[in-house]
Amino acid sequence: MNKSAILLITFLCGIILISVLTAVLVYFPVSKSSATDGPPENGTLKYSREMMQKEYPGLGTDYVIFEGDNGEKIYAYLKGDGPMQGYDLFNNLNVFTTLVASASTDLSYIQDVFSVLEEIVSFTLYTREHPEGIKVESLEDVADGFNATRKTKFITHGWMSSGSSETCMNIKEGFLNRSDVNVFIMDWSLVADVIVYPVPAAATRPISVYLAEFVNYLIEYVGVDPIDVHFVGHSLGAHISGFAGRQIRAGKIGRITGLDPALPLFDSNPEERINHNDSHFVDIIHTCAGFLGIEDAIGHADFYPNGGTAPQPGCSYFDLTESCSHGKSWKLFAKSITIPDPLLACKDKKDKKQCEDGVPMGEPTPSHARGTYYLKTD
């Protein structure tokens, strides 16, 4: 090979290398963390929404892109100026809000609650005896397959999701494989699938009353011990779980797990979102902190895997980076239920795979855990 050819190849390789480095720095610029940047990452690269918006204007502030079941991209709007489908659902929700104003503790009130929203919200019970699930058509259906002496789990999905989604199904499967429990999945997808985010965000309060009254029925008429109840909610489902926890009349339930609780419209008033007062133990897993998920430590124990923010491992998909990172929280929780070795976290932010004397993140987290914890995951 002559000298001219070698020089040409060297020049071209240099151009390619510069192009690759430029792309990396545009989408994931190196920056020093500050008090407003959120928890520092365990790596050296930090995601920048501002730089991402140069390629995708409005991404993360005006709209979000989710990946559909078939790999298609679904555009959903964070502000009220997107397509308006779904606002008619508020007709039922407004009736429901009026009903809640006359709340009482008798059975007829709980039955009235169900009659208003039964076409919008549904519960399905899963047990080892009934892995196919029993849809709760009425309160009387709870007697079929339900055992009040077992611990009871409630799984609530978030925005642009459903009770049949991977989120709910994977966590449900994990629970049943691990132990003999009752698992209820609450499906509120008729509201959650409205692509204009303020609609499902505003619905979290009335939907939470529906969940709370169902649990109140189990406690007051079926004999469930509140301490044996565990709510697990992702995104908006985390706030629904927190709001519901405050409305249990017999006292606080045992535990609420918030999986990257939604940030938009829940960032101004700490009392208007899930918090550590909502149950005896509240644990939070943050994976898109400061973007689609809340950054603040709001539980008794808050976990920040991989720095707690975008991009999470496997989520460097440019326009899907934030939604993918947001979903990483439920994937890590589902994984934690069945893996033999726990996902150990510690209070030291140093870059290391595991830490000695760490606290397990996810389902095995002990109720005495307090503070903020960090870990690296795949």
N, C-alpha and C positions, 0 to 999 in steps of 0.2 A: 504494500500500500504506500503510495507516495505521500510526501509531506503535505501537499495541498489537501488531499483527502482526509488526512488525520486532523488538520486544522479545521476543516469544515465540520467533521463529526464532533470535535471538541466544542466548536461554537454552537452547534445545534443542541448538544447535551446541556450546555450552559443555559440556553434559552428555555429549554424544557424545565430545568431545575428552578429557574427564577419564576416561571409561571406557576409551578406547583406551590412554591413557598408563598407567592403573592396570594394565591387562592386561600391557603390555610390562614394567613394573617387577616384577610378580609373577613372571613366567616368566623374565625376563632382567634381574635387578636390577643396577644399577651398583654396583660394589664395587672397592675397592683391592686389588691383588694382594698376596699375602704369600708367605712361604716355603713355606706348605702349600697354596697355591692352585694350584700348577702354573705352567707358563710363561705369562707375561702375554699376553693377546690383543692382536692388532693393531687391534682396534676398541675401543669404549668400553663395550660391553655384555658382561656375563659371565653365563654359564649358572649356575643354582643348582639342584642336585638337591633340596635341602631345600625350596625353594619349589615345585618341580615335584611333590614328594610330598604337598603339601597338597591337590593336585587328584587325584593318582594315588598313594595310599599304598603304600609298598613298592617302587615303581618304581626299578629300578637297584640295589637292595639285596636284595630278595627275588625279583624277577622282571624280565625284559626283554621288550619287545615288538618283534618283527621283522615286516617287511612281506613277505608271501608273494608268489609269482610272479603271482598274480591280484589283488594289492592287498589281500588279506585280512590281518588281524592275527593273528600267531602268538605265543602266550604261552609263554615258556620260563622255567624256574625255576633261580635261582642257588643255592638251598639244597636239601638232600635231603628236604624235606617236601612236594615237589610229587608229581605222578603218578610211579609207580615203573617204568613200562615201560622195558625195556632192560637191567635189571640182569643178566639171564641171559647177556648178552654176556660178562660177566666169567668165565663158565665157560671159554670159549676163551682169554681173556686170561690167566687164571691158569695154564692149561696152557702157554701161551706163555712166561710169566715163568719157569716151571720149566725150560723148554727153554733159555732164554737163560743160565741159571746154568751150563750146560755148554758155553758158547760155545767154538768152535774156529775154525780158519781153513780147514778143508777144505771141499770142495764139498758133501759129504753134509750138513754142518751147515746150510749156506745153504739147501739143498733142504728140510730139515726145517722150517726157519723158514717157508718158503713154504707148506708143507703144512698148517700149523696155522692160519694166518690168511688163506689164499687166498680164503675165502668172506666175509671181513670187509673186507679191503683189496685194492684192485686198482690196476694201473698201465695207462695207455693211452699209447702212443707216437704223437706227431704229428710229421710232417716235411712239407716242401714236396711230396715225392713221394706222401705218404700223408696229406693234410689231413683225411681222414675218420677217421683214427685206427686204430691196431692195438692191440687189447686183448692184454695180455701174460698168456696163460693159464699159461705155464710159462717157466722161465728160457731154454729153447731158442728161444722165440718172439722173443727180443730180436734174434736175427740177422736177422729179417725187417724190412727198412727202416731199421735202425740203422747209423749211420756213426760209428765211434769216433774219427775224425779231426776231427769237428765239435765245437763246444762243446755242452754238454748242460745243459738247464734242467729243474728239477723244481718243479712248482707244487703246493702243498698248501693246501687250503681250511681253514676254521675251523668253529666250532660252528654248527649249524643250516644247514649248507651241504653241497655235494656237488661231485664232479668235473665235473658237467655244468652247474654254476651259472655265472652271469655272471662271477663272480670269476675262475674258472679259464679259461673260454672267452675272455674279453676279453684276458686277459694272454697266453694261448697264441696267439691271432690276432695280437697285436701283435708277439710274438717272431718268428713265421714271416713276417710282412710285412716286418720289419726286416732279418732276416738268415737265412742257411741254417744252421739249428741243429736239434738233436734236442730235442723238448719232451715230457717225461713229466708227465702229470697223475696224482697219487695220490688216489684216491677212498676215503675211510674213513667215508662217510656213514652206514653202518649203526650206527656208534658216534656220530658227530658229530650225528646227528639225534635222539639221545636228549634229550628236553626237560629232563631234570634235569642241570644243568651239571656237578656233581661226577663224573658217570660219564665223559663224554668228557674232562674235565680230567685224571682219573686215568689215562686210557688213553693220554695223550700219550707216556709213557715206552715202553710196549711197542710202540706204533705206530711210534715213532721207530727202534726196533731193526729193524723190518721194512724201513723206508726205508733205513737204513744198510747192511743186509746186501744189499739189491738193488744199491746203489751199489758196495759192496765186490765184488760179483760182476762188475759192469761193469769195475771197475779191474783185478781180479786175473785175470779169464778172458777179457775182451773187449778189453782194452788201452786203456781210457779213462784219460786223464791227470787226476788229482784237481784240478789247477789249472784245468781247463776245465769244472768242475762248478759250477753256481749253483743254490742252493735259494732259492725264493721262497715264503714262508708268511704267511697272514693269520690273525690272532687266535691261536687254539690251534695253528693250522698253523705259526705262527712258532716256537713252543716245540718242536714236533715237529722242525722243521728244525734248530733249534739243538742239541737232544739228539742228533739223528742225526749232525750234523757232528762231534761228539766221538767217534764210534764208527767213524770211517773209519780203517782200519788202515794204509793207505799214507801217511798224513799228512793235513794239513788240505786241505779243498777250497778252491777259489778264492774263493767269495763266498756269503754268506747275506744275503738281504733280508727283514727282519721288518716286516710291515705291521700296525701298531697291535697289537703283541703283547698277548694277553689279560692283564688285571690280576687278576681274582678268582682266589684260591688260588695266585697266583704273586707275591705282594707281600711275602713274609716273608724268603725266602732268595735272595739274588742268584745263587747257584750253581744253583738249581732253576728256571731259566728261561733263555731265550736270552741270550747275552752275547757280548762282543767276542772271547772266546777260542775260539769255536766254528768259525771259519774264518779264512783269511788276511785277509778283509775282511768286516766286518759293518756294514750300513747299516740304519737303522730310520726308518720314517715314522710319526710319532705324530699321530693325529687325534681321539682321544677320551681324551686323557691324564688320569689321575686318576679316571676313571669306569669305562669298560669296557676301556681300554687303559693300559699302563704309562706312568707319567709320567717316570721316571728316564731319563737318558741312559745307555744300556746297550750301544751299539755303538761302532765306531770313528767313525762319523758318524751323528748323530741330527738328523732334520729335523722341525720343528714348523710345518707350514703353518697359517696363520691362527691362530697361537697354540698349535696342536697339540691343542686340546681342543674340547669341544662349546660352542656349536653351530657346526658347519662350514657354509660357504655352501650354501644350499639344503636345510638340515637343520632348520629351525625348525618341526618338525611336532609339537611338544609331546610326546606320549607316545612318538613315534618318534625324538626328537632324538638320543638316545644311540646307538641302533643304526644310525641313518643316518650319524652322524658317524664311528662305528667303521668303517663300510664305505667311507668317503671315502678311506681310505688306499689300498685296492686300485684304486679308480677313478683316483686321481692317478698311481699307478704305471703302470697300463695306458695312461693318456694320455701319460705321459712316454716311452713306447717309440717312438711313431710321430710325435709332433708335430714340426714342423720347428724351432721355437724352443724351447729348453730351459726348464724351470721353474727359473729361477735363484734361489738362496737365498744369504743372507749371515749373518754373525754379529751384525749390527746388528739390534735388535728394532724399529727405527723403522718407522712405518707407511708403506710404499711398495710399489708394485707389483713392481718389480724392483730389483736392486741392481747396481752396477758391480762387475766382477771377481767375480761370484758363482760359486757351485758349483752345477751342475745337480743337481736332486733326481730320484730314480727310477733307471731303467735306465742313463742316461748318467753317473751319479755316478762320478767317478774313484776308484780304489782308494787313492789317497794322501790323500783327504779325511779330515780329523780335526776333531772337536769338534761343537758344536751349531750348527744353522743355522735361519734363519727366513725366511719368505716369505709373500706373499699370493697366493691363487688365487681363481678363480671358484667 
